[in-house]
């Protein structure tokens, strides 16, 4: 049994279904950002800032992002051609 499936059954939750629903419902920048961290912790906990050694040897971990669900989810939501990374309600308004 995979760790995710074990957690789901022990907690009485269908975590994969909850994650899929969160992906479908996220619309605001803060929801996308929170979901990215949740997906990272769920599928690749060793890459999360909450891991016991998030910077092995004091360095950023080198990863192949095509295998990381959280990064695959985040990529289409990130802008690199503007002054903000992600548009949506919840971001601070620096023009005031």
C-alpha positions in Angstrom: 0.0 0.0 0.0 1.4 3.4 -1.0 1.8 6.0 1.8 -0.9 8.2 0.4 -3.4 5.3 0.2 -2.4 4.2 3.7 -3.0 7.7 5.1 -6.3 8.0 3.2 -7.7 4.8 4.6 -6.4 5.4 8.2 -7.9 8.9 8.3 -11.1 7.9 6.6 -10.5 10.3 3.7 -10.1 9.9 0.0 -7.0 12.2 -0.2 -6.5 11.7 -4.0 -10.2 12.7 -4.6 -9.7 15.7 -2.2 -6.6 16.8 -4.1 -8.3 16.5 -7.4 -11.3 18.6 -6.2 -8.9 21.3 -4.8 -7.3 21.4 -8.2 -10.7 21.9 -9.9 -11.8 24.6 -7.4 -8.7 26.7 -7.0 -9.2 30.2 -8.6 -7.3 32.7 -6.5 -3.6 33.2 -6.4 -3.4 32.2 -2.7 -5.4 29.0 -3.4 -3.0 28.0 -6.2 0.0 28.8 -4.0 -1.4 26.8 -1.0 -2.3 23.9 -3.3 1.2 23.8 -4.7 2.6 23.4 -1.2 0.0 20.8 -0.3 0.7 18.8 -3.5 4.4 19.0 -2.8 3.9 17.7 0.8 1.5 15.0 -0.4 3.5 13.6 -3.3 7.1 14.7 -2.7 7.5 15.4 1.0 11.3 15.2 0.7 11.2 18.4 -1.4 9.0 20.3 1.0 10.4 23.0 3.2 8.9 21.0 6.1 11.2 18.0 5.4 13.8 17.3 8.0 16.6 18.3 5.5 15.0 20.6 2.9 18.4 21.9 1.8 20.7 18.8 1.6 24.3 19.9 2.3 23.1 23.5 2.5 22.1 23.5 -1.2 18.9 23.7 -3.1 17.9 20.1 -4.2 18.3 19.4 -7.9 15.1 17.9 -9.2 13.6 16.8 -12.5 10.4 18.9 -12.5 8.5 16.8 -15.0 8.1 14.2 -12.2 6.8 16.6 -9.6 3.0 17.0 -9.6 3.1 20.3 -7.6 5.5 21.9 -10.1 3.5 20.6 -13.1 0.4 22.1 -11.5 2.1 25.5 -10.8 3.8 26.0 -14.1 0.8 27.2 -16.1 -0.2 29.7 -13.4 3.2 31.4 -13.2 3.9 34.5 -15.2 7.4 35.5 -16.1 6.7 38.4 -18.4 5.1 40.8 -15.8 5.9 42.4 -12.5 3.7 39.8 -10.6 4.2 36.1 -10.7 0.5 35.2 -10.5 -2.6 37.2 -11.1 -5.7 37.0 -8.9 -7.5 38.2 -5.9 -5.5 38.0 -2.7 -2.3 39.5 -4.0 -1.2 42.8 -2.5 -1.9 45.9 -4.5 1.4 47.8 -4.6 -0.1 50.7 -6.7 -1.8 52.3 -3.7 
